[in-house]
Amino acid sequence: MLRPNREKQQTYELVSIEDLVPENHMLRKIDRYIDFSFIDEKVRPLYCENNGRPAIDPTVLFKMIFLGYFYGIRSERQLEREVQTNLAYRWFLGLGLTDKVPDHSTISWNRRTRFKGTTIFQDIFDEIVLQAISHKMVGGRVLFSDSTHVKASANKHKYTKQEVLQNTKDYLDELNTAVEADRKAHGKKH
C-alpha cells in the first residue's frame, strides 16, 4: 500500500541545524576563516544604547547583506525569502529553524537611513576581503568578476580594494533600484 508523503510534513523530529549543513559547504569555510566580530565595534557609534526598540544584531544584518552580495541576490525582499528557506543561510546567520528572519524593510531602512552618509558598508566589505586574502581564500593573480577573468596588477591589495569598492557600490545601487521598483509595484511613495 502506498502512503502519501503529506503525513511526513506534519511529523516532529529532533534535529540540529548543525547536522543539516554539509561539512564542505562554502559558508562553513567562510565561517571558519572570517571573523565577523569586528562588525559590532564598527557600528556601535551608529546605534543608541539607551532608548528605542532593540535593534537587529548588526552582525546578522551585515551577514545577510554579505549573503546577498555573495550569492547574487539582488533584492532585500528576495534575500528575506531565501534566508527563510535555506538552512545553510540560517546556520551562517546563527538563526534556528523557528527564529524569525529579519524583515526586508528593516534591512532596507538600516541600509538607507541608519548607515546613510557613512562608509560602513565599504569598511566592512574591505575587512572581509582583507581577512579572505590573509587566509588565501582570495588570490591576487586572477580575480573572477561576473564570470570574467581579469588580470590583476602587481599591487594586488590596491587592485582588490578598488574592485571591491566598485562591486560593493554597484550592489548597493542594485538594492536601491529593487526597493524603488518594489515601492512602485505596491503603490507606495518614494
C-alpha positions in Angstrom: 0.0 0.0 0.0 1.3 3.4 -0.9 1.4 6.1 1.8 1.4 9.8 0.8 4.4 11.9 1.9 1.9 14.5 3.2 1.9 12.8 6.5 5.7 13.3 6.8 5.2 17.1 6.6 3.3 17.0 9.8 5.7 15.0 11.9 8.0 16.3 14.6 11.7 15.5 14.5 14.5 16.4 16.8 17.3 17.7 14.6 20.2 20.0 14.8 20.7 22.7 12.2 24.4 22.0 12.5 23.9 18.5 11.2 21.8 19.7 8.2 24.5 21.8 6.6 27.1 19.8 4.7 30.7 19.9 6.1 32.1 21.1 2.7 29.6 23.9 2.2 31.2 27.2 1.3 29.5 29.1 4.1 31.2 26.7 6.6 34.6 27.7 5.1 33.8 31.3 5.3 32.6 31.0 8.9 35.8 29.1 9.8 38.1 31.8 8.4 36.3 35.1 8.5 35.8 36.6 12.0 32.8 38.9 11.7 33.0 40.0 15.4 34.7 43.3 14.2 31.3 44.5 12.9 29.9 45.3 16.4 32.7 47.7 17.2 32.5 49.4 13.8 28.8 50.1 14.0 28.5 50.8 17.8 28.6 54.6 17.3 25.6 54.4 14.9 23.3 52.8 17.5 21.7 54.4 20.6 22.3 52.3 23.7 19.6 53.5 26.0 16.3 54.1 24.0 14.3 52.8 21.2 13.4 49.3 20.2 16.0 46.6 20.5 17.9 46.5 17.2 18.6 43.5 15.0 22.0 42.2 15.7 24.2 44.3 13.3 26.3 41.2 12.6 23.2 39.3 11.4 22.2 42.4 9.3 25.6 42.7 7.6 26.0 38.9 7.2 22.6 38.9 5.4 23.8 41.6 3.0 27.0 39.7 2.6 24.9 36.6 1.6 23.0 38.7 -0.9 26.2 40.0 -2.4 28.0 36.7 -2.4 25.1 34.7 -3.9 23.9 37.4 -6.3 20.5 38.1 -4.6 19.6 41.5 -6.0 16.7 42.5 -3.7 16.2 42.6 0.0 12.7 41.1 -0.3 14.2 38.1 -2.2 17.0 37.9 0.4 14.5 37.6 3.2 12.7 34.8 1.3 16.0 32.9 0.6 17.1 33.1 4.3 13.6 31.8 5.4 14.0 28.6 3.3 17.8 28.0 3.1 19.2 26.0 6.0 22.8 26.9 5.3 21.9 30.6 5.3 20.1 30.2 8.6 23.1 28.3 10.1 25.6 31.0 8.8 23.5 33.8 10.4 23.1 31.9 13.7 19.3 31.6 13.3 17.5 28.5 14.4 14.8 26.7 12.3 12.0 28.6 14.1 13.8 32.0 14.5 12.2 34.9 12.7 14.2 36.2 9.8 14.8 40.0 9.8 12.2 41.7 7.5 13.4 43.1 4.2 12.0 46.5 5.1 14.2 46.6 8.3 17.3 45.7 6.3 16.4 48.4 3.7 15.7 51.0 6.4 19.0 50.4 8.1 21.0 50.4 4.9 19.3 53.6 3.5 18.8 55.5 6.7 21.0 54.5 9.7 24.1 53.9 7.6 23.4 56.7 5.1 26.4 59.1 4.6 28.8 56.6 6.2 31.4 54.3 4.7 30.4 51.5 6.9 29.5 49.1 4.1 32.7 49.6 2.3 34.7 49.4 5.6 33.1 46.1 6.5 33.5 44.6 3.0 37.1 45.7 2.9 37.8 44.0 6.2 36.1 40.8 5.0 38.2 40.8 1.8 41.4 41.5 3.8 40.7 38.6 6.0 39.9 36.4 3.0 43.3 37.4 1.4 45.2 36.6 4.7 43.6 33.1 4.7 44.4 32.7 1.0 40.7 32.5 0.1 41.3 35.3 -2.5 44.2 35.2 -4.8 46.0 38.2 -6.3 46.9 36.8 -9.7 43.4 36.4 -11.3 40.2 37.9 -10.0 36.8 36.3 -11.0 34.3 39.0 -11.5 30.9 38.3 -13.2 32.5 35.1 -14.6 35.2 37.1 -16.4 38.9 36.5 -15.8 40.6 39.8 -15.1 44.4 40.0 -14.7 45.5 41.8 -11.5 48.1 44.5 -11.4 51.4 43.9 -9.5 49.9 45.5 -6.3 47.2 43.0 -5.6 46.0 44.8 -2.4 45.3 48.0 -4.2 43.6 46.3 -7.1 41.4 44.1 -4.8 40.3 47.2 -2.8 39.3 49.1 -6.0 37.5 46.1 -7.3 35.6 45.6 -4.1 34.7 49.3 -3.9 33.1 49.2 -7.3 31.3 45.9 -6.8 30.0 46.9 -3.3 28.7 50.3 -4.7 27.1 48.5 -7.6 25.4 46.0 -5.3 24.0 48.7 -3.0 22.8 50.6 -6.1 21.0 47.5 -7.3 19.4 47.1 -3.9 18.2 50.7 -4.0 16.8 50.1 -7.5 14.9 47.0 -6.3 13.4 49.0 -3.4 12.2 51.7 -5.7 10.7 49.1 -8.1 9.0 47.3 -5.2 7.5 50.6 -3.9 6.1 51.4 -7.4 4.7 47.9 -7.7 2.9 48.2 -4.3 1.8 51.8 -4.9 4.0 53.3 -2.2 5.6 56.8 -2.2 9.3 57.2 -2.8 
